[in-house]
Amino acid sequence: MSSESLSTEHAEWFRWSAELDPALYVFARYRIVTAQPVDVVTLAMAREQSACTTSLPIGDLELRAHTARVVSIDDLGPSNVRALPRYRLTTSVYADVATANEATAFEVVIAYPTANLKPTASCLLNHCYGEIARLGFLDAAKLIELKLPETFEAAFPGPHFGAEGFRKRLGVYGRPFFCRSTRPAVGLDTNQLLQVIEPVLRGGFDAIKDDELSEDLVPSTINERYQRVAALRDRLVAETGERKLLFANLIAEDQFEVIAECARRHGFDGVLVAPGLNGFGAIRRASELGFIVLAHNAGVDGMVRPLHVGISEAVWTQLCRLSGADLIMMPGEFGGGTEPRAANAAEAAVLAECCGPMRGVPAAVPVLAGGKRPERLPLYRGIIGSDDYFLIIATAVDDHPEGIEVGARAFRLAC
């Protein structure tokens, strides 16, 4: 629970100064809207996300190595955004925000000492955003960017596989990777599922993944399904001479270990987790088990899509990659047009966090899904800047007038 303190006590402990070493801090950039004096508000943000209290009846406290520091404030002008409902706490230091009418937007940078941080995404997000959005004197608060010092960034696990790792594993070069999700996500028995998987793989797809909604309620059915899916995959590998990947759904927190062990036993290559639902730690747990990890965006859109609250898509992607995701779902609008083009600014920021240079952390592979079609491969390549991306496709394959296998092969022929 936050204290909502607007105290200016020991204000110098929460402001950046020239003698501080930038290599010992994570720099977080926010866009905020407030009707209160911004210098007091930003000090309150820094205070809330670090020491919070600076005076206790136990003698002097030496907290300066552990306090967050306000680095810069840029005035963006008047704003009528009210994305967060105002409120106040009954504390003597809390400003009366209920009657304030005029508000201003600002871009703010706050530095967080790595002395307070562990190299985990949850810790990083907790310190840099945890209670920011619940501060009643903010009308909007979005975390836009995180800049990590080299030594701290390098302490994260990062992906085990990059695009080159995927190419070596599959023997696939000069084209993107194609995957079908097991849709319908619910209601299919194993026989029906195999009738869909076989023509898709025979048509040239590289992978089959569980849908994020696919859950077996009885452990024995997981074993039967994975055993038969793996046997089909192995038969088609022998027939086609092409390597094929299988991904299991690990979003079900109550059966994480059971499903992971079953997938491992039957030779599944990867898993999907949803850090928006079962936390960034699930990425690390799955990666430590030796799986290729696909970070699914189920449950995260409510945090990343609002314009004025939450965290940016780029920050979410960065946290997934730092945690060890090998494949990361891109925002839904990626590749939604019809004409070849380069990535726009927002897409470029997400791609940079997914597969751009990151000190000490290998690149991840971007995943595109949602209405993707073979004739649009040049569009996707233009956005990504290469063929190093992973397409998840269902509708364009299923709806092909000549059947599923021909629909799958259409993607291979379009390369």
C-alpha angles and dihedrals in degrees: 000000000000124000093218087217118180091179118139093203111138088002091166089065089065100046126086116249133190095247093063118101112237089205088070096056142070111221116217122192120204139179110217138173121207141160092208128085103287096218090059092042095052092047087052090052091051092045093048093051096048130016097357092181121047102176130058131161091250100085133271118342121214103206104141095108089055105042124104113240131218105231105176144354123201120190111226095182137250117338135192093194113131101174093145121049113239123238139154137220123226095251126127093237097050116110119229102251098164095086098039112114109172118067135182133210120229139180109222134186120203124183120217120200115240086218085081096045140085119202095257127112093229092054092046094049092044092055097040100041111000100119101005094104093051094058103116095214093063121086091187136008126176126170104223106173144007122202114193127197114247099250093048093046091050090056092069117092098234124186122325092209130044128183090282090051090054092048092051092047094049101029087231120145136167097022141062125264120262125211135172122211116222099256135200080057094206137027101038120121119216094262091055092045092054090051088061099040097051099059091042093055093039088053090060108270116149101213148019120206134188113251113250088246095050109112131160109215094199119054093220091061090054090056093047093047096046092045093054095041090051092048090052091048092051092050092051092047088056092047099044101031089227125122115239129197129215125202125198126206111247098172091105100095095193092059101032096122094038094053093041092053092046091049091048092048092054096045101256110167103207148010137214122227130178110221088189088064109024099024136252089278089072089066091055094045092051093045092051088056088061099252128138100248124218113194106214121202097223108138096010103089092082088061102040106033101058108095097220107029136051128016131314123258087245093058092047090051091047092052092049092051094046089051092056107266111159094191122034127192113236123218115285096252094062107122094001095136132074105231127075111255143150122260116280121232096273093045091046091054091052093046091049090057092045103046109354124106113300119173111249095351122099121231123267125217119249117235120212121195141159122075097351116168135190096241089059097060091107088055092053092046090051092053096044094039094227143029091267098113138102120232122203109200136173115141098050089052098042095047097050108127092226095051142265098298093051089045090055093045090053089071092052092048091050093060 
